[in-house]
Amino acid sequence: MNEAIKEACICTYEVPVGAIIVHEGKIIGRGHNLIETSNDPTTHAEIIAIRQASSYLNSWRLLDCTMYVTLEPCAMCAGAIVNSRIKRLVIGAMDDKRGCCGSVEDLVRHPKFNHRVDLTIGVLEKECSKLLKDFFKNLRRDKGTGTLSHK
């Protein structure tokens, strides 16, 4: 999770979310949000990490992989996690507004899907939550001053 936090800290004008994918003890995918930078709503940390890991393994199936992510994935990312067959998902902070791994919905363990993900939540939760709280606190503080050029 520490590596996912490092990835989240790369985000300057993005919501600080970081994700890494590990296979056989090696990081094979990394991602941080690039939505604002790219103007692409699919460039979430998890999607970027899945693309890198799939490229590394030369397969869309990430069967023996673990993803570590600082914030509970949204519906799009939870769907990609299920579809890529990631074995295990480790989450830092839960997202009670958009999270789809247990908070709002639970897509990664849905009984009707053909793949379910092993789930661990609350790993370095305080550190992951602090990244988000600090980001939004600074965004609100700087909103009227023009010092933070967030789109």
C-alpha positions in Angstrom: 0.0 0.0 0.0 2.9 2.3 0.6 3.7 2.1 -3.1 0.1 3.0 -4.0 0.4 6.0 -1.7 3.5 7.1 -3.4 1.7 6.8 -6.7 -1.2 8.9 -5.4 1.2 11.6 -4.3 2.3 12.1 -7.9 -1.1 13.6 -8.6 -0.8 17.4 -8.6 -4.1 18.6 -9.9 -5.9 15.3 -9.7 -7.8 13.6 -6.9 -4.9 11.7 -5.3 -5.6 8.1 -6.0 -2.9 5.6 -6.6 -2.9 2.0 -7.6 -0.3 -0.7 -8.1 -0.6 -4.3 -9.3 1.7 -7.0 -8.0 2.4 -10.4 -9.6 4.8 -12.9 -8.0 6.2 -10.2 -5.7 6.9 -7.7 -8.4 5.1 -4.5 -9.3 3.9 -4.9 -12.9 1.5 -2.0 -13.1 1.3 1.5 -11.6 -1.3 4.2 -12.0 -2.5 7.5 -10.6 -5.4 9.6 -11.7 -5.0 11.5 -14.9 -8.6 12.5 -15.5 -8.1 16.3 -15.4 -4.8 16.2 -17.2 -6.0 14.0 -20.1 -9.6 15.1 -20.2 -10.4 11.4 -20.3 -12.9 10.0 -17.8 -11.4 6.5 -18.1 -7.9 7.5 -16.9 -8.4 6.4 -13.3 -5.5 5.0 -11.4 -6.8 1.5 -11.5 -7.4 1.4 -15.2 -3.9 2.7 -15.9 -2.4 0.1 -13.6 -4.5 -2.7 -15.3 -3.4 -1.6 -18.7 0.3 -1.7 -17.7 0.0 -5.0 -16.0 -1.8 -6.5 -19.0 0.9 -5.3 -21.2 3.6 -6.7 -19.0 1.9 -10.1 -18.8 0.8 -9.9 -22.4 -2.6 -11.0 -21.3 -5.9 -9.4 -20.3 -6.2 -12.0 -17.5 -4.5 -10.9 -14.4 -5.3 -14.2 -12.6 -2.6 -14.3 -9.9 -2.3 -10.5 -9.3 -3.1 -8.3 -6.4 -4.1 -4.7 -6.8 -3.4 -2.2 -4.0 -5.5 1.0 -4.3 -5.7 4.0 -2.0 -9.4 4.6 -2.5 -12.3 2.2 -3.0 -12.8 1.8 -6.8 -15.8 3.3 -8.6 -18.2 1.2 -10.7 -16.1 1.5 -13.9 -12.9 0.4 -12.1 -14.6 -2.3 -10.1 -15.9 -3.7 -13.4 -12.5 -3.6 -14.9 -11.0 -5.4 -11.9 -13.6 -8.2 -12.2 -13.2 -8.4 -16.0 -9.4 -8.6 -15.7 -9.7 -11.5 -13.2 -7.6 -9.8 -10.6 -7.4 -12.3 -7.7 -7.1 -9.9 -4.8 -7.9 -6.3 -4.1 -6.5 -4.4 -1.1 -8.2 -1.0 -0.4 -6.9 1.8 1.8 -9.9 4.1 2.3 -13.5 3.4 1.5 -15.7 5.8 -0.6 -19.2 6.1 0.7 -20.3 8.2 -2.2 -19.1 6.2 -5.3 -17.4 3.1 -4.0 -18.4 -0.2 -5.6 -16.4 -2.6 -3.6 -18.7 -2.7 -0.5 -19.8 0.9 0.2 -22.5 1.9 -2.3 -22.4 -1.4 -4.2 -20.2 -4.5 -4.2 -19.4 -5.4 -7.8 -16.2 -7.3 -7.0 -18.0 -9.9 -4.9 -21.3 -9.9 -6.7 -22.7 -13.5 -6.6 -24.0 -13.4 -10.2 -20.7 -12.6 -11.8 -18.4 -15.4 -13.0 -15.4 -14.0 -11.1 -15.2 -12.7 -7.5 -12.3 -10.9 -6.0 -10.7 -11.5 -2.6 -11.1 -8.2 -0.7 -9.1 -6.6 2.1 -10.1 -3.2 3.3 -8.7 -0.6 5.6 -5.0 -1.1 4.9 -3.2 2.2 5.9 -6.6 3.7 6.0 -5.6 6.8 8.0 -2.8 7.7 5.6 -5.0 7.1 2.5 -7.9 9.2 3.9 -5.5 12.0 4.9 -4.3 12.3 1.3 -7.9 12.9 0.1 -8.9 15.1 3.0 -5.9 17.4 2.5 -6.4 17.6 -1.2 -10.1 18.7 -0.9 -9.3 21.0 2.0 -6.6 22.7 -0.1 -8.9 22.8 -3.1 -11.7 24.6 -1.1 -9.2 26.9 0.5 -7.6 27.9 -2.8 -10.7 27.9 -5.0 -11.3 31.7 -4.7 -7.6 32.7 -4.8 -6.6 31.1 -8.2 -3.5 29.6 -6.7 -4.5 26.0 -7.5 -5.3 25.6 -11.1 -7.7 22.7 -10.8 -10.0 22.3 -13.8 
